[in-house]
Amino acid sequence: MLRQGALASMLNVKPIIVLKDGVLEAGEQIRTRKKSLDRILAMIRERVGNRAINLSVVHAIAPAEAASLAETAKQALNVRELIISPLSISVAVQLGPGTMGLIAYPLD
């Protein structure tokens, strides 16, 4: 029997993990990395609309991809301040190398 992670890998499924009330929860599962990153941007846009935000792009050993995502986010969202940062080791160990995330804080 294949483990869920192995099956997801074979199908190129990228899970979206959401931090809700201090707990990481499994959200949607999207096929392909680009579609999953586009969906994360859309989720933020749905929540904040066109309000100004501070944005952090976090990554696990993926600085070039994080920079690219930051540029895409700046075009899609009303970003006032942007930070790119590595994920904390405790989270990166659980999610693996290449993990990317966005943290948005509305200013108004």
Biopython code that builds the backbone (N, CA, C, O; Angstrom):
import numpy as np
from Bio.PDB.StructureBuilder import StructureBuilder

atoms = [
    (1, "MET", "N", (0.840, -1.181, 0.000)),
    (1, "MET", "CA", (0.000, 0.000, 0.000)),
    (1, "MET", "C", (0.891, 1.253, 0.000)),
    (1, "MET", "O", (1.841, 1.346, 0.777)),
    (2, "LEU", "N", (0.578, 2.195, -0.866)),
    (2, "LEU", "CA", (1.330, 3.442, -0.943)),
    (2, "LEU", "C", (0.933, 4.376, 0.190)),
    (2, "LEU", "O", (-0.246, 4.506, 0.521)),
    (3, "ARG", "N", (1.916, 5.014, 0.770)),
    (3, "ARG", "CA", (1.624, 6.051, 1.757)),
    (3, "ARG", "C", (1.002, 7.245, 1.042)),
    (3, "ARG", "O", (1.225, 7.451, -0.151)),
    (4, "GLN", "N", (0.224, 8.027, 1.779)),
    (4, "GLN", "CA", (-0.448, 9.185, 1.198)),
    (4, "GLN", "C", (0.556, 10.151, 0.588)),
    (4, "GLN", "O", (0.316, 10.693, -0.491)),
    (5, "GLY", "N", (1.691, 10.376, 1.271)),
    (5, "GLY", "CA", (2.700, 11.293, 0.758)),
    (5, "GLY", "C", (3.317, 10.803, -0.542)),
    (5, "GLY", "O", (3.564, 11.593, -1.452)),
    (6, "ALA", "N", (3.569, 9.493, -0.631)),
    (6, "ALA", "CA", (4.141, 8.931, -1.858)),
    (6, "ALA", "C", (3.163, 9.062, -3.013)),
    (6, "ALA", "O", (3.561, 9.386, -4.131)),
    (7, "LEU", "N", (1.885, 8.812, -2.750)),
    (7, "LEU", "CA", (0.870, 8.941, -3.789)),
    (7, "LEU", "C", (0.747, 10.398, -4.237)),
    (7, "LEU", "O", (0.650, 10.675, -5.432)),
    (8, "ALA", "N", (0.752, 11.323, -3.284)),
    (8, "ALA", "CA", (0.673, 12.743, -3.627)),
    (8, "ALA", "C", (1.865, 13.157, -4.471)),
    (8, "ALA", "O", (1.726, 13.939, -5.411)),
    (9, "SER", "N", (3.042, 12.631, -4.133)),
    (9, "SER", "CA", (4.247, 12.939, -4.898)),
    (9, "SER", "C", (4.133, 12.422, -6.332)),
    (9, "SER", "O", (4.480, 13.125, -7.281)),
    (10, "MET", "N", (3.653, 11.208, -6.480)),
    (10, "MET", "CA", (3.497, 10.629, -7.821)),
    (10, "MET", "C", (2.516, 11.435, -8.661)),
    (10, "MET", "O", (2.708, 11.586, -9.868)),
    (11, "LEU", "N", (1.472, 11.949, -8.031)),
    (11, "LEU", "CA", (0.453, 12.713, -8.749)),
    (11, "LEU", "C", (0.794, 14.200, -8.850)),
    (11, "LEU", "O", (0.025, 14.978, -9.415)),
    (12, "ASN", "N", (1.954, 14.597, -8.299)),
    (12, "ASN", "CA", (2.390, 15.982, -8.291)),
    (12, "ASN", "C", (1.397, 16.890, -7.565)),
    (12, "ASN", "O", (1.138, 18.012, -7.999)),
    (13, "VAL", "N", (0.842, 16.390, -6.450)),
    (13, "VAL", "CA", (-0.108, 17.149, -5.647)),
    (13, "VAL", "C", (0.657, 17.974, -4.624)),
    (13, "VAL", "O", (1.556, 17.472, -3.949)),
    (14, "LYS", "N", (0.292, 19.233, -4.518)),
    (14, "LYS", "CA", (0.917, 20.151, -3.571)),
    (14, "LYS", "C", (-0.131, 20.571, -2.549)),
    (14, "LYS", "O", (-1.081, 21.274, -2.894)),
    (15, "PRO", "N", (0.026, 20.150, -1.294)),
    (15, "PRO", "CA", (-0.958, 20.533, -0.284)),
    (15, "PRO", "C", (-0.765, 21.991, 0.135)),
    (15, "PRO", "O", (0.356, 22.497, 0.182)),
    (16, "ILE", "N", (-1.870, 22.644, 0.433)),
    (16, "ILE", "CA", (-1.830, 23.994, 0.991)),
    (16, "ILE", "C", (-2.112, 23.850, 2.477)),
    (16, "ILE", "O", (-3.168, 23.358, 2.877)),
    (17, "ILE", "N", (-1.162, 24.281, 3.285)),
    (17, "ILE", "CA", (-1.287, 24.214, 4.731)),
    (17, "ILE", "C", (-1.639, 25.618, 5.224)),
    (17, "ILE", "O", (-0.999, 26.596, 4.836)),
    (18, "VAL", "N", (-2.655, 25.711, 6.077)),
    (18, "VAL", "CA", (-3.136, 27.001, 6.563)),
    (18, "VAL", "C", (-2.907, 27.082, 8.070)),
    (18, "VAL", "O", (-3.208, 26.141, 8.805)),
    (19, "LEU", "N", (-2.373, 28.212, 8.519)),
    (19, "LEU", "CA", (-2.226, 28.456, 9.950)),
    (19, "LEU", "C", (-3.509, 29.113, 10.433)),
    (19, "LEU", "O", (-3.824, 30.239, 10.047)),
    (20, "LYS", "N", (-4.249, 28.399, 11.285)),
    (20, "LYS", "CA", (-5.528, 28.900, 11.769)),
    (20, "LYS", "C", (-5.570, 28.768, 13.283)),
    (20, "LYS", "O", (-5.463, 27.665, 13.819)),
    (21, "ASP", "N", (-5.726, 29.886, 13.964)),
    (21, "ASP", "CA", (-5.760, 29.908, 15.425)),
    (21, "ASP", "C", (-4.537, 29.226, 16.031)),
    (21, "ASP", "O", (-4.645, 28.514, 17.029)),
    (22, "GLY", "N", (-3.365, 29.449, 15.414)),
    (22, "GLY", "CA", (-2.117, 28.912, 15.947)),
    (22, "GLY", "C", (-1.849, 27.462, 15.610)),
    (22, "GLY", "O", (-0.872, 26.891, 16.096)),
    (23, "VAL", "N", (-2.693, 26.848, 14.788)),
    (23, "VAL", "CA", (-2.541, 25.434, 14.436)),
    (23, "VAL", "C", (-2.413, 25.296, 12.923)),
    (23, "VAL", "O", (-3.167, 25.911, 12.168)),
    (24, "LEU", "N", (-1.441, 24.476, 12.482)),
    (24, "LEU", "CA", (-1.312, 24.193, 11.050)),
    (24, "LEU", "C", (-2.358, 23.156, 10.662)),
    (24, "LEU", "O", (-2.425, 22.078, 11.253)),
    (25, "GLU", "N", (-3.180, 23.491, 9.657)),
    (25, "GLU", "CA", (-4.233, 22.591, 9.197)),
    (25, "GLU", "C", (-4.069, 22.326, 7.711)),
    (25, "GLU", "O", (-3.660, 23.204, 6.950)),
    (26, "ALA", "N", (-4.392, 21.105, 7.308)),
    (26, "ALA", "CA", (-4.369, 20.775, 5.887)),
    (26, "ALA", "C", (-5.527, 21.492, 5.206)),
    (26, "ALA", "O", (-6.672, 21.413, 5.650)),
    (27, "GLY", "N", (-5.213, 22.182, 4.137)),
    (27, "GLY", "CA", (-6.248, 22.872, 3.368)),
    (27, "GLY", "C", (-6.486, 22.125, 2.073)),
    (27, "GLY", "O", (-6.688, 20.911, 2.069)),
    (28, "GLU", "N", (-6.462, 22.848, 0.996)),
    (28, "GLU", "CA", (-6.695, 22.257, -0.320)),
    (28, "GLU", "C", (-5.470, 21.492, -0.799)),
    (28, "GLU", "O", (-4.362, 21.691, -0.302)),
    (29, "GLN", "N", (-5.686, 20.621, -1.767)),
    (29, "GLN", "CA", (-4.586, 19.937, -2.438)),
    (29, "GLN", "C", (-4.696, 20.264, -3.920)),
    (29, "GLN", "O", (-5.705, 19.975, -4.563)),
    (30, "ILE", "N", (-3.656, 20.863, -4.441)),
    (30, "ILE", "CA", (-3.653, 21.368, -5.814)),
    (30, "ILE", "C", (-2.574, 20.633, -6.603)),
    (30, "ILE", "O", (-1.493, 20.353, -6.085)),
    (31, "ARG", "N", (-2.877, 20.327, -7.851)),
    (31, "ARG", "CA", (-1.872, 19.702, -8.709)),
    (31, "ARG", "C", (-0.988, 20.786, -9.301)),
    (31, "ARG", "O", (-1.494, 21.781, -9.821)),
    (32, "THR", "N", (0.268, 20.615, -9.232)),
    (32, "THR", "CA", (1.377, 21.440, -9.704)),
    (32, "THR", "C", (1.708, 22.572, -8.737)),
    (32, "THR", "O", (0.835, 23.158, -8.097)),
    (33, "ARG", "N", (2.964, 22.843, -8.663)),
    (33, "ARG", "CA", (3.479, 23.877, -7.764)),
    (33, "ARG", "C", (2.976, 25.267, -8.154)),
    (33, "ARG", "O", (2.561, 26.039, -7.291)),
    (34, "LYS", "N", (3.010, 25.587, -9.441)),
    (34, "LYS", "CA", (2.565, 26.911, -9.894)),
    (34, "LYS", "C", (1.110, 27.149, -9.523)),
    (34, "LYS", "O", (0.768, 28.220, -9.021)),
    (35, "LYS", "N", (0.255, 26.171, -9.760)),
    (35, "LYS", "CA", (-1.160, 26.343, -9.427)),
    (35, "LYS", "C", (-1.356, 26.502, -7.924)),
    (35, "LYS", "O", (-2.223, 27.260, -7.489)),
    (36, "SER", "N", (-0.562, 25.797, -7.132)),
    (36, "SER", "CA", (-0.721, 25.918, -5.678)),
    (36, "SER", "C", (-0.289, 27.308, -5.206)),
    (36, "SER", "O", (-0.944, 27.894, -4.344)),
    (37, "LEU", "N", (0.799, 27.841, -5.756)),
    (37, "LEU", "CA", (1.239, 29.188, -5.377)),
    (37, "LEU", "C", (0.247, 30.244, -5.856)),
    (37, "LEU", "O", (-0.006, 31.222, -5.153)),
    (38, "ASP", "N", (-0.316, 30.051, -7.051)),
    (38, "ASP", "CA", (-1.351, 30.962, -7.543)),
    (38, "ASP", "C", (-2.576, 30.924, -6.624)),
    (38, "ASP", "O", (-3.190, 31.956, -6.358)),
    (39, "ARG", "N", (-2.923, 29.736, -6.146)),
    (39, "ARG", "CA", (-4.085, 29.594, -5.261)),
    (39, "ARG", "C", (-3.837, 30.289, -3.925)),
    (39, "ARG", "O", (-4.747, 30.910, -3.375)),
    (40, "ILE", "N", (-2.621, 30.194, -3.400)),
    (40, "ILE", "CA", (-2.306, 30.870, -2.142)),
    (40, "ILE", "C", (-2.456, 32.386, -2.312)),
    (40, "ILE", "O", (-3.008, 33.055, -1.438)),
    (41, "LEU", "N", (-1.969, 32.924, -3.423)),
    (41, "LEU", "CA", (-2.139, 34.359, -3.692)),
    (41, "LEU", "C", (-3.621, 34.716, -3.778)),
    (41, "LEU", "O", (-4.043, 35.745, -3.250)),
    (42, "ALA", "N", (-4.410, 33.876, -4.437)),
    (42, "ALA", "CA", (-5.849, 34.124, -4.563)),
    (42, "ALA", "C", (-6.526, 34.077, -3.192)),
    (42, "ALA", "O", (-7.422, 34.877, -2.923)),
    (43, "MET", "N", (-6.114, 33.159, -2.329)),
    (43, "MET", "CA", (-6.693, 33.060, -0.984)),
    (43, "MET", "C", (-6.421, 34.336, -0.192)),
    (43, "MET", "O", (-7.300, 34.833, 0.513)),
    (44, "ILE", "N", (-5.219, 34.858, -0.307)),
    (44, "ILE", "CA", (-4.895, 36.102, 0.392)),
    (44, "ILE", "C", (-5.733, 37.248, -0.178)),
    (44, "ILE", "O", (-6.279, 38.057, 0.571)),
    (45, "ARG", "N", (-5.829, 37.310, -1.494)),
    (45, "ARG", "CA", (-6.614, 38.362, -2.152)),
    (45, "ARG", "C", (-8.077, 38.301, -1.702)),
    (45, "ARG", "O", (-8.705, 39.337, -1.486)),
    (46, "GLU", "N", (-8.621, 37.082, -1.561)),
    (46, "GLU", "CA", (-10.003, 36.909, -1.097)),
    (46, "GLU", "C", (-10.173, 37.456, 0.315)),
    (46, "GLU", "O", (-11.222, 38.011, 0.642)),
    (47, "ARG", "N", (-9.160, 37.304, 1.143)),
    (47, "ARG", "CA", (-9.259, 37.728, 2.544)),
    (47, "ARG", "C", (-8.993, 39.208, 2.743)),
    (47, "ARG", "O", (-9.627, 39.836, 3.590)),
    (48, "VAL", "N", (-8.067, 39.781, 1.981)),
    (48, "VAL", "CA", (-7.690, 41.180, 2.230)),
    (48, "VAL", "C", (-8.181, 42.143, 1.162)),
    (48, "VAL", "O", (-8.127, 43.357, 1.361)),
    (49, "GLY", "N", (-8.653, 41.636, 0.043)),
    (49, "GLY", "CA", (-9.099, 42.518, -1.031)),
    (49, "GLY", "C", (-7.953, 43.376, -1.519)),
    (49, "GLY", "O", (-6.868, 42.866, -1.797)),
    (50, "ASN", "N", (-8.185, 44.685, -1.627)),
    (50, "ASN", "CA", (-7.148, 45.601, -2.101)),
    (50, "ASN", "C", (-6.519, 46.391, -0.944)),
    (50, "ASN", "O", (-5.801, 47.365, -1.170)),
    (51, "ARG", "N", (-6.796, 45.960, 0.307)),
    (51, "ARG", "CA", (-6.206, 46.662, 1.448)),
    (51, "ARG", "C", (-4.689, 46.532, 1.424)),
    (51, "ARG", "O", (-4.146, 45.542, 0.935)),
    (52, "ALA", "N", (-4.025, 47.525, 1.947)),
    (52, "ALA", "CA", (-2.569, 47.479, 2.055)),
    (52, "ALA", "C", (-2.172, 46.412, 3.069)),
    (52, "ALA", "O", (-2.811, 46.250, 4.108)),
    (53, "ILE", "N", (-1.093, 45.682, 2.742)),
    (53, "ILE", "CA", (-0.613, 44.623, 3.632)),
    (53, "ILE", "C", (0.901, 44.674, 3.758)),
    (53, "ILE", "O", (1.599, 45.178, 2.878)),
    (54, "ASN", "N", (1.387, 44.149, 4.853)),
    (54, "ASN", "CA", (2.788, 43.758, 4.963)),
    (54, "ASN", "C", (2.808, 42.285, 4.625)),
    (54, "ASN", "O", (1.915, 41.543, 5.033)),
    (55, "LEU", "N", (3.813, 41.853, 3.886)),
    (55, "LEU", "CA", (3.862, 40.477, 3.402)),
    (55, "LEU", "C", (5.220, 39.863, 3.685)),
    (55, "LEU", "O", (6.260, 40.499, 3.513)),
    (56, "SER", "N", (5.188, 38.628, 4.118)),
    (56, "SER", "CA", (6.414, 37.864, 4.296)),
    (56, "SER", "C", (6.349, 36.624, 3.424)),
    (56, "SER", "O", (5.357, 35.895, 3.437)),
    (57, "VAL", "N", (7.398, 36.390, 2.677)),
    (57, "VAL", "CA", (7.545, 35.161, 1.908)),
    (57, "VAL", "C", (8.530, 34.299, 2.689)),
    (57, "VAL", "O", (9.665, 34.707, 2.932)),
    (58, "VAL", "N", (8.090, 33.110, 3.081)),
    (58, "VAL", "CA", (8.951, 32.201, 3.834)),
    (58, "VAL", "C", (9.260, 30.987, 2.965)),
    (58, "VAL", "O", (8.463, 30.594, 2.114)),
    (59, "HIS", "N", (10.432, 30.403, 3.197)),
    (59, "HIS", "CA", (10.842, 29.285, 2.350)),
    (59, "HIS", "C", (11.769, 28.349, 3.113)),
    (59, "HIS", "O", (12.381, 28.726, 4.112)),
    (60, "ALA", "N", (11.856, 27.135, 2.623)),
    (60, "ALA", "CA", (12.801, 26.146, 3.149)),
    (60, "ALA", "C", (13.790, 25.815, 2.039)),
    (60, "ALA", "O", (13.492, 25.031, 1.138)),
    (61, "ILE", "N", (14.940, 26.406, 2.116)),
    (61, "ILE", "CA", (16.037, 26.194, 1.157)),
    (61, "ILE", "C", (15.597, 26.463, -0.283)),
    (61, "ILE", "O", (15.883, 25.673, -1.183)),
    (62, "ALA", "N", (14.903, 27.577, -0.493)),
    (62, "ALA", "CA", (14.446, 27.942, -1.834)),
    (62, "ALA", "C", (14.484, 29.463, -2.018)),
    (62, "ALA", "O", (13.458, 30.066, -2.335)),
    (63, "PRO", "N", (15.651, 30.093, -1.823)),
    (63, "PRO", "CA", (15.701, 31.563, -1.886)),
    (63, "PRO", "C", (15.353, 32.140, -3.259)),
    (63, "PRO", "O", (14.705, 33.184, -3.335)),
    (64, "ALA", "N", (15.762, 31.496, -4.325)),
    (64, "ALA", "CA", (15.462, 32.025, -5.667)),
    (64, "ALA", "C", (13.965, 31.940, -5.950)),
    (64, "ALA", "O", (13.382, 32.877, -6.496)),
    (65, "GLU", "N", (13.348, 30.829, -5.584)),
    (65, "GLU", "CA", (11.907, 30.690, -5.787)),
    (65, "GLU", "C", (11.139, 31.672, -4.900)),
    (65, "GLU", "O", (10.108, 32.207, -5.311)),
    (66, "ALA", "N", (11.637, 31.907, -3.694)),
    (66, "ALA", "CA", (11.002, 32.870, -2.791)),
    (66, "ALA", "C", (11.053, 34.275, -3.388)),
    (66, "ALA", "O", (10.072, 35.014, -3.301)),
    (67, "ALA", "N", (12.165, 34.649, -3.985)),
    (67, "ALA", "CA", (12.292, 35.962, -4.620)),
    (67, "ALA", "C", (11.317, 36.096, -5.786)),
    (67, "ALA", "O", (10.707, 37.149, -5.975)),
    (68, "SER", "N", (11.175, 35.038, -6.557)),
    (68, "SER", "CA", (10.237, 35.042, -7.679)),
    (68, "SER", "C", (8.792, 35.167, -7.180)),
    (68, "SER", "O", (8.004, 35.927, -7.743)),
    (69, "LEU", "N", (8.451, 34.428, -6.134)),
    (69, "LEU", "CA", (7.110, 34.519, -5.558)),
    (69, "LEU", "C", (6.860, 35.920, -4.998)),
    (69, "LEU", "O", (5.752, 36.443, -5.117)),
    (70, "ALA", "N", (7.860, 36.522, -4.401)),
    (70, "ALA", "CA", (7.725, 37.879, -3.865)),
    (70, "ALA", "C", (7.386, 38.868, -4.984)),
    (70, "ALA", "O", (6.525, 39.730, -4.809)),
    (71, "GLU", "N", (8.053, 38.747, -6.118)),
    (71, "GLU", "CA", (7.771, 39.633, -7.252)),
    (71, "GLU", "C", (6.348, 39.439, -7.760)),
    (71, "GLU", "O", (5.653, 40.410, -8.056)),
    (72, "THR", "N", (5.918, 38.190, -7.862)),
    (72, "THR", "CA", (4.548, 37.890, -8.302)),
    (72, "THR", "C", (3.541, 38.470, -7.315)),
    (72, "THR", "O", (2.534, 39.053, -7.716)),
    (73, "ALA", "N", (3.819, 38.305, -6.017)),
    (73, "ALA", "CA", (2.912, 38.801, -4.978)),
    (73, "ALA", "C", (2.803, 40.322, -5.017)),
    (73, "ALA", "O", (1.718, 40.871, -4.828)),
    (74, "LYS", "N", (3.922, 41.006, -5.261)),
    (74, "LYS", "CA", (3.900, 42.470, -5.325)),
    (74, "LYS", "C", (3.012, 42.961, -6.468)),
    (74, "LYS", "O", (2.401, 44.024, -6.366)),
    (75, "GLN", "N", (2.940, 42.200, -7.541)),
    (75, "GLN", "CA", (2.095, 42.578, -8.673)),
    (75, "GLN", "C", (0.621, 42.279, -8.401)),
    (75, "GLN", "O", (-0.258, 42.982, -8.899)),
    (76, "ALA", "N", (0.353, 41.239, -7.613)),
    (76, "ALA", "CA", (-1.024, 40.798, -7.391)),
    (76, "ALA", "C", (-1.694, 41.437, -6.179)),
    (76, "ALA", "O", (-2.921, 41.501, -6.106)),
    (77, "LEU", "N", (-0.890, 41.909, -5.229)),
    (77, "LEU", "CA", (-1.424, 42.420, -3.967)),
    (77, "LEU", "C", (-0.921, 43.831, -3.708)),
    (77, "LEU", "O", (0.040, 44.279, -4.333)),
    (78, "ASN", "N", (-1.570, 44.530, -2.787)),
    (78, "ASN", "CA", (-1.187, 45.889, -2.405)),
    (78, "ASN", "C", (-0.161, 45.790, -1.269)),
    (78, "ASN", "O", (-0.496, 45.990, -0.102)),
    (79, "VAL", "N", (1.078, 45.484, -1.621)),
    (79, "VAL", "CA", (2.133, 45.227, -0.640)),
    (79, "VAL", "C", (2.853, 46.518, -0.284)),
    (79, "VAL", "O", (3.385, 47.206, -1.156)),
    (80, "ARG", "N", (2.864, 46.841, 1.008)),
    (80, "ARG", "CA", (3.594, 48.015, 1.495)),
    (80, "ARG", "C", (5.015, 47.636, 1.885)),
    (80, "ARG", "O", (5.975, 48.287, 1.473)),
    (81, "GLU", "N", (5.143, 46.585, 2.679)),
    (81, "GLU", "CA", (6.458, 46.139, 3.128)),
    (81, "GLU", "C", (6.576, 44.645, 2.854)),
    (81, "GLU", "O", (5.626, 43.889, 3.056)),
    (82, "LEU", "N", (7.751, 44.232, 2.392)),
    (82, "LEU", "CA", (7.971, 42.836, 2.023)),
    (82, "LEU", "C", (9.223, 42.302, 2.696)),
    (82, "LEU", "O", (10.270, 42.950, 2.696)),
    (83, "ILE", "N", (9.101, 41.129, 3.262)),
    (83, "ILE", "CA", (10.235, 40.451, 3.888)),
    (83, "ILE", "C", (10.328, 39.046, 3.293)),
    (83, "ILE", "O", (9.313, 38.367, 3.138)),
    (84, "ILE", "N", (11.534, 38.617, 2.964)),
    (84, "ILE", "CA", (11.776, 37.230, 2.554)),
    (84, "ILE", "C", (12.622, 36.601, 3.638)),
    (84, "ILE", "O", (13.660, 37.138, 4.025)),
    (85, "SER", "N", (12.169, 35.455, 4.128)),
    (85, "SER", "CA", (12.835, 34.843, 5.274)),
    (85, "SER", "C", (12.800, 33.321, 5.186)),
    (85, "SER", "O", (11.832, 32.750, 4.683)),
    (86, "PRO", "N", (13.855, 32.660, 5.675)),
    (86, "PRO", "CA", (13.784, 31.202, 5.756)),
    (86, "PRO", "C", (12.779, 30.784, 6.825)),
    (86, "PRO", "O", (12.608, 31.474, 7.830)),
    (87, "LEU", "N", (12.122, 29.659, 6.603)),
    (87, "LEU", "CA", (11.214, 29.089, 7.599)),
    (87, "LEU", "C", (12.001, 28.675, 8.828)),
    (87, "LEU", "O", (13.186, 28.353, 8.740)),
    (88, "SER", "N", (11.341, 28.686, 9.970)),
    (88, "SER", "CA", (11.997, 28.171, 11.177)),
    (88, "SER", "C", (12.284, 26.684, 10.964)),
    (88, "SER", "O", (11.537, 25.991, 10.273)),
    (89, "ILE", "N", (13.356, 26.212, 11.555)),
    (89, "ILE", "CA", (13.774, 24.826, 11.349)),
    (89, "ILE", "C", (12.703, 23.842, 11.796)),
    (89, "ILE", "O", (12.542, 22.789, 11.180)),
    (90, "SER", "N", (11.968, 24.165, 12.854)),
    (90, "SER", "CA", (10.940, 23.242, 13.351)),
    (90, "SER", "C", (9.813, 23.045, 12.341)),
    (90, "SER", "O", (9.248, 21.955, 12.254)),
    (91, "VAL", "N", (9.483, 24.075, 11.585)),
    (91, "VAL", "CA", (8.452, 23.953, 10.549)),
    (91, "VAL", "C", (9.052, 23.348, 9.289)),
    (91, "VAL", "O", (8.438, 22.478, 8.671)),
    (92, "ALA", "N", (10.236, 23.794, 8.901)),
    (92, "ALA", "CA", (10.873, 23.302, 7.677)),
    (92, "ALA", "C", (11.107, 21.799, 7.725)),
    (92, "ALA", "O", (10.959, 21.120, 6.708)),
    (93, "VAL", "N", (11.467, 21.273, 8.883)),
    (93, "VAL", "CA", (11.702, 19.832, 9.029)),
    (93, "VAL", "C", (10.423, 19.058, 8.742)),
    (93, "VAL", "O", (10.464, 17.993, 8.126)),
    (94, "GLN", "N", (9.293, 19.587, 9.184)),
    (94, "GLN", "CA", (8.017, 18.900, 8.990)),
    (94, "GLN", "C", (7.527, 18.982, 7.543)),
    (94, "GLN", "O", (6.931, 18.033, 7.035)),
    (95, "LEU", "N", (7.775, 20.109, 6.880)),
    (95, "LEU", "CA", (7.218, 20.332, 5.546)),
    (95, "LEU", "C", (8.187, 20.028, 4.416)),
    (95, "LEU", "O", (7.753, 19.777, 3.292)),
    (96, "GLY", "N", (9.477, 20.045, 4.682)),
    (96, "GLY", "CA", (10.459, 19.637, 3.690)),
    (96, "GLY", "C", (11.063, 20.757, 2.884)),
    (96, "GLY", "O", (10.522, 21.861, 2.827)),
    (97, "PRO", "N", (12.219, 20.462, 2.243)),
    (97, "PRO", "CA", (12.903, 21.450, 1.411)),
    (97, "PRO", "C", (12.020, 21.886, 0.244)),
    (97, "PRO", "O", (11.269, 21.090, -0.319)),
    (98, "GLY", "N", (12.127, 23.146, -0.098)),
    (98, "GLY", "CA", (11.330, 23.672, -1.207)),
    (98, "GLY", "C", (9.991, 24.230, -0.780)),
    (98, "GLY", "O", (9.277, 24.820, -1.591)),
    (99, "THR", "N", (9.639, 24.051, 0.484)),
    (99, "THR", "CA", (8.374, 24.585, 0.975)),
    (99, "THR", "C", (8.381, 26.099, 0.856)),
    (99, "THR", "O", (9.388, 26.753, 1.129)),
    (100, "MET", "N", (7.248, 26.646, 0.446)),
    (100, "MET", "CA", (7.099, 28.103, 0.319)),
    (100, "MET", "C", (5.822, 28.508, 1.021)),
    (100, "MET", "O", (4.867, 27.735, 1.100)),
    (101, "GLY", "N", (5.816, 29.725, 1.528)),
    (101, "GLY", "CA", (4.612, 30.211, 2.178)),
    (101, "GLY", "C", (4.523, 31.717, 2.135)),
    (101, "GLY", "O", (5.518, 32.410, 1.923)),
    (102, "LEU", "N", (3.317, 32.216, 2.341)),
    (102, "LEU", "CA", (3.066, 33.657, 2.406)),
    (102, "LEU", "C", (2.357, 33.973, 3.710)),
    (102, "LEU", "O", (1.455, 33.251, 4.133)),
    (103, "ILE", "N", (2.774, 35.055, 4.336)),
    (103, "ILE", "CA", (2.136, 35.541, 5.544)),
    (103, "ILE", "C", (1.758, 36.987, 5.274)),
    (103, "ILE", "O", (2.625, 37.821, 5.015)),
    (104, "ALA", "N", (0.463, 37.288, 5.333)),
    (104, "ALA", "CA", (-0.019, 38.633, 5.040)),
    (104, "ALA", "C", (-0.637, 39.259, 6.267)),
    (104, "ALA", "O", (-1.416, 38.619, 6.974)),
    (105, "TYR", "N", (-0.291, 40.523, 6.526)),
    (105, "TYR", "CA", (-0.811, 41.262, 7.664)),
    (105, "TYR", "C", (-1.452, 42.551, 7.145)),
    (105, "TYR", "O", (-0.742, 43.468, 6.729)),
    (106, "PRO", "N", (-2.796, 42.632, 7.165)),
    (106, "PRO", "CA", (-3.456, 43.859, 6.698)),
    (106, "PRO", "C", (-3.112, 45.046, 7.590)),
    (106, "PRO", "O", (-3.018, 44.902, 8.809)),
    (107, "LEU", "N", (-2.924, 46.219, 6.987)),
    (107, "LEU", "CA", (-2.526, 47.418, 7.725)),
    (107, "LEU", "C", (-3.701, 48.251, 8.188)),
    (107, "LEU", "O", (-3.532, 49.109, 9.055)),
    (108, "ASP", "N", (-4.884, 48.032, 7.644)),
    (108, "ASP", "CA", (-6.037, 48.825, 8.084)),
    (108, "ASP", "C", (-7.196, 47.964, 8.479)),
    (108, "ASP", "O", (-8.242, 48.479, 8.873)),
]
sb = StructureBuilder()
sb.init_structure("model")
sb.init_model(0)
sb.init_chain("A")
sb.init_seg("    ")
for serial, (resi, resn, name, xyz) in enumerate(atoms, 1):
    if name == "N":
        sb.init_residue(resn, " ", resi, " ")
    sb.init_atom(name, np.array(xyz, "f"), 0.0, 1.0, " ", f" {name:<3s}", serial, name[0])
structure = sb.get_structure()
